[in-house]
Amino acid sequence: MRAFEFFGGVPKRIAYDNLKSAVAYVGRGRERRLNRRFLELRSWYLFESRFCNVAKGNEKGHVENLVKRPSGRS
C-alpha cells in the first residue's frame, strides 16, 4: 500500500518472486496457493499478479542486476 501511495498509483500487473507474504504454497509450474491477505490486497487494488518460476532467474529480467552496491562503499 505504501508503494502505491509513493508512486501515486497502482500498476495493472505486478511480477513477484514467490515472497512468503503472498504465496502460501508453490506447486508445479505456475501453480500457487496465495495467502488470504494478499488476495484481499489484490482484489482491493485490482491489479494482476504474476509469480516467477522457482530457480528461473532469467524470468526477472534485468531488475536484479540494477540493484548493485556502489564500489568503494560498504
Residue frames as a rotation matrix with the C-alpha (Angstrom) as fourth column:
MET 1
0.573 0.820 0.000 0.00
0.820 -0.573 0.000 0.00
0.000 0.000 -1.000 0.00
ARG 2
0.437 -0.481 -0.760 2.84
0.161 -0.790 0.592 2.37
-0.885 -0.381 -0.268 0.83
ALA 3
-0.649 -0.683 0.335 4.47
0.428 0.036 0.903 1.72
-0.629 0.730 0.269 -2.54
PHE 4
-0.106 0.701 0.705 1.21
0.975 -0.065 0.211 2.55
0.194 0.710 -0.677 -4.33
GLU 5
0.805 0.371 -0.463 0.97
0.505 -0.837 0.208 5.79
-0.310 -0.401 -0.862 -2.35
PHE 6
0.029 -0.901 -0.433 4.62
0.175 -0.422 0.889 6.65
-0.984 -0.102 0.145 -3.02
PHE 7
-0.808 -0.382 0.448 4.35
0.452 0.085 0.888 6.05
-0.377 0.920 0.104 -6.78
GLY 8
-0.628 0.602 -0.493 0.95
-0.526 -0.796 -0.301 7.70
-0.573 0.070 0.816 -6.97
GLY 9
0.198 0.762 -0.616 -0.97
-0.975 0.219 -0.043 4.79
0.102 0.609 0.786 -8.41
VAL 10
0.149 -0.034 0.988 -1.35
-0.342 0.936 0.084 1.06
-0.928 -0.351 0.128 -8.89
PRO 11
-0.698 -0.422 -0.578 0.13
-0.682 0.147 0.716 -0.83
-0.217 0.894 -0.391 -11.85
LYS 12
0.299 0.838 -0.456 -2.06
-0.925 0.372 0.079 -3.16
0.236 0.398 0.886 -13.86
ARG 13
0.876 -0.075 -0.477 0.23
0.088 0.996 0.005 -6.14
0.474 -0.046 0.879 -13.29
ILE 14
0.397 -0.756 0.520 3.00
-0.918 -0.325 0.229 -6.86
-0.004 -0.568 -0.823 -10.78
ALA 15
0.416 -0.370 -0.831 5.63
-0.120 0.883 -0.453 -9.63
0.901 0.288 0.323 -11.01
TYR 16
0.606 -0.161 0.779 6.69
-0.794 -0.055 0.606 -11.33
-0.055 -0.985 -0.161 -7.79
ASP 17
-0.274 -0.773 -0.573 9.42
-0.603 0.602 -0.523 -13.77
0.749 0.202 -0.631 -6.79
ASN 18
0.166 0.472 -0.866 7.21
0.239 0.833 0.500 -16.03
0.957 -0.290 0.025 -4.64
LEU 19
-0.664 -0.406 0.628 7.51
-0.432 -0.477 -0.765 -13.97
0.610 -0.779 0.142 -1.48
LYS 20
-0.797 0.284 -0.534 6.10
0.520 0.772 -0.365 -15.71
0.309 -0.568 -0.763 1.59
SER 21
-0.735 0.556 -0.387 3.82
-0.029 -0.597 -0.802 -12.81
-0.677 -0.578 0.455 2.43
ALA 22
-0.210 0.676 -0.707 1.92
-0.953 -0.302 -0.004 -13.52
-0.216 0.673 0.707 -0.82
VAL 23
0.044 0.138 -0.989 2.43
-0.627 0.775 0.080 -17.22
0.778 0.617 0.121 -1.59
ALA 24
0.386 0.172 0.906 1.39
-0.872 0.388 0.298 -19.90
-0.300 -0.906 0.299 0.88
TYR 25
0.260 -0.254 0.932 2.31
0.117 0.966 0.230 -22.82
-0.958 0.049 0.281 -1.40
VAL 26
-0.056 -0.345 -0.937 4.32
-0.935 -0.310 0.171 -23.15
-0.349 0.886 -0.305 -4.62
GLY 27
0.547 0.310 0.778 3.28
-0.059 0.941 -0.334 -26.08
-0.835 0.137 0.533 -6.79
ARG 28
-0.217 -0.596 0.773 4.41
0.745 0.411 0.526 -27.22
-0.631 0.690 0.355 -10.23
GLY 29
-0.312 0.047 0.949 4.85
0.855 -0.422 0.302 -24.67
0.414 0.905 0.092 -12.98
ARG 30
-0.682 0.114 0.722 2.69
-0.132 -0.991 0.032 -21.64
0.719 -0.073 0.691 -12.27
GLU 31
0.285 0.817 -0.501 0.54
0.422 0.362 0.831 -23.34
0.861 -0.448 -0.242 -9.61
ARG 32
-0.835 -0.486 0.259 0.38
0.011 -0.485 -0.874 -21.17
0.551 -0.727 0.410 -6.49
ARG 33
0.249 0.848 -0.468 -1.84
0.841 0.049 0.538 -21.02
0.479 -0.528 -0.701 -3.43
LEU 34
-0.388 -0.404 0.829 -1.93
0.131 -0.914 -0.384 -17.40
0.912 -0.041 0.407 -2.33
ASN 35
-0.833 0.046 -0.551 -2.31
0.550 -0.046 -0.834 -16.05
-0.064 -0.998 0.014 1.19
ARG 36
0.127 0.992 -0.022 -5.73
0.992 -0.128 -0.005 -14.70
-0.008 -0.021 -1.000 2.06
ARG 37
0.333 -0.026 -0.942 -4.40
0.368 -0.917 0.155 -11.22
-0.868 -0.399 -0.296 2.92
PHE 38
-0.754 -0.625 -0.205 -2.56
0.014 -0.327 0.945 -10.96
-0.657 0.709 0.255 -0.39
LEU 39
-0.595 0.628 0.502 -5.74
0.784 0.315 0.536 -11.97
0.178 0.712 -0.679 -2.23
GLU 40
0.411 0.751 -0.517 -7.62
0.841 -0.532 -0.103 -9.25
-0.352 -0.392 -0.850 -0.35
LEU 41
-0.117 -0.565 -0.817 -4.96
0.073 -0.825 0.560 -6.66
-0.990 0.005 0.138 -1.25
ARG 42
-0.929 -0.288 0.232 -5.06
0.213 0.097 0.972 -7.68
-0.302 0.953 -0.029 -4.91
SER 43
-0.274 0.904 0.327 -8.84
0.936 0.172 0.309 -7.60
0.223 0.390 -0.893 -5.09
TRP 44
0.387 0.385 -0.838 -8.99
0.643 -0.764 -0.054 -4.20
-0.661 -0.517 -0.544 -3.35
TYR 45
-0.085 -0.549 -0.832 -6.44
-0.258 -0.794 0.550 -2.53
-0.963 0.261 -0.074 -5.63
LEU 46
0.802 0.581 0.140 -7.47
-0.057 0.308 -0.950 -4.51
-0.595 0.753 0.280 -8.73
PHE 47
0.096 -0.805 -0.585 -4.03
-0.985 -0.161 0.060 -5.50
-0.143 0.570 -0.809 -10.01
GLU 48
0.903 0.087 -0.421 -2.95
-0.215 0.939 -0.267 -8.76
0.372 0.332 0.867 -11.61
SER 49
0.356 -0.825 0.439 -0.06
-0.743 0.035 0.668 -10.75
-0.566 -0.564 -0.601 -10.20
ARG 50
0.777 -0.261 -0.573 2.49
-0.266 0.690 -0.673 -12.96
0.571 0.675 0.467 -11.92
PHE 51
0.684 -0.526 0.506 4.88
-0.482 0.195 0.854 -15.18
-0.548 -0.828 -0.120 -10.00
CYS 52
0.038 -0.783 -0.621 8.28
-0.969 0.122 -0.214 -16.29
0.243 0.610 -0.754 -11.25
ASN 53
0.806 0.110 -0.582 9.03
-0.084 0.994 0.072 -19.98
0.586 -0.009 0.810 -11.52
VAL 54
0.836 -0.507 0.211 11.38
-0.175 0.118 0.978 -21.39
-0.521 -0.854 0.010 -8.90
ALA 55
0.049 -0.964 0.261 15.09
0.294 0.264 0.919 -21.25
-0.955 0.032 0.296 -9.84
LYS 56
0.202 0.060 0.978 14.42
0.979 -0.053 -0.199 -19.26
0.040 0.997 -0.069 -13.03
GLY 57
-0.111 -0.353 -0.929 16.36
0.523 -0.816 0.247 -16.04
-0.845 -0.458 0.275 -12.50
ASN 58
-0.912 -0.260 0.318 16.07
0.396 -0.353 0.848 -15.23
-0.108 0.899 0.425 -16.19
GLU 59
-0.080 0.968 0.237 12.33
0.908 -0.027 0.417 -14.53
0.410 0.249 -0.877 -15.70
LYS 60
0.373 0.198 -0.907 13.12
0.750 -0.639 0.169 -11.48
-0.546 -0.743 -0.386 -13.59
GLY 61
0.851 -0.085 0.518 14.70
0.357 -0.630 -0.690 -9.60
0.385 0.772 -0.506 -16.44
HIS 62
-0.115 -0.967 0.228 17.46
0.457 -0.255 -0.852 -7.20
0.882 0.006 0.471 -15.55
VAL 63
0.694 0.486 0.532 15.88
-0.188 -0.591 0.785 -5.99
0.696 -0.644 -0.318 -12.30
GLU 64
0.904 -0.355 -0.238 18.27
0.373 0.384 0.845 -7.85
-0.209 -0.852 0.480 -10.01
ASN 65
0.030 -0.937 0.348 21.27
0.979 -0.042 -0.199 -6.53
0.201 0.346 0.916 -11.95
LEU 66
0.206 0.121 0.971 20.12
0.207 -0.975 0.077 -2.96
0.956 0.185 -0.225 -11.26
VAL 67
0.938 0.139 0.318 20.49
-0.281 -0.238 0.930 -3.44
0.205 -0.961 -0.184 -7.52
LYS 68
0.356 -0.898 -0.258 24.25
0.658 0.437 -0.614 -3.23
0.664 0.049 0.746 -7.07
ARG 69
0.706 -0.222 -0.672 26.36
0.536 -0.453 0.712 -1.82
-0.463 -0.863 -0.201 -4.30
PRO 70
0.905 -0.418 0.077 28.46
-0.269 -0.703 -0.658 1.12
0.329 0.575 -0.749 -5.45
SER 71
0.374 -0.848 -0.375 32.19
0.667 0.527 -0.526 0.32
0.644 -0.053 0.763 -5.43
GLY 72
-0.560 -0.722 0.406 34.19
0.174 -0.581 -0.795 1.72
0.810 -0.375 0.452 -2.55
ARG 73
-0.247 0.541 0.804 31.24
-0.887 -0.461 0.038 1.70
0.391 -0.703 0.594 -0.14
SER 74
-0.909 -0.055 -0.414 30.21
0.080 0.950 -0.302 -0.92
0.410 -0.307 -0.859 2.36
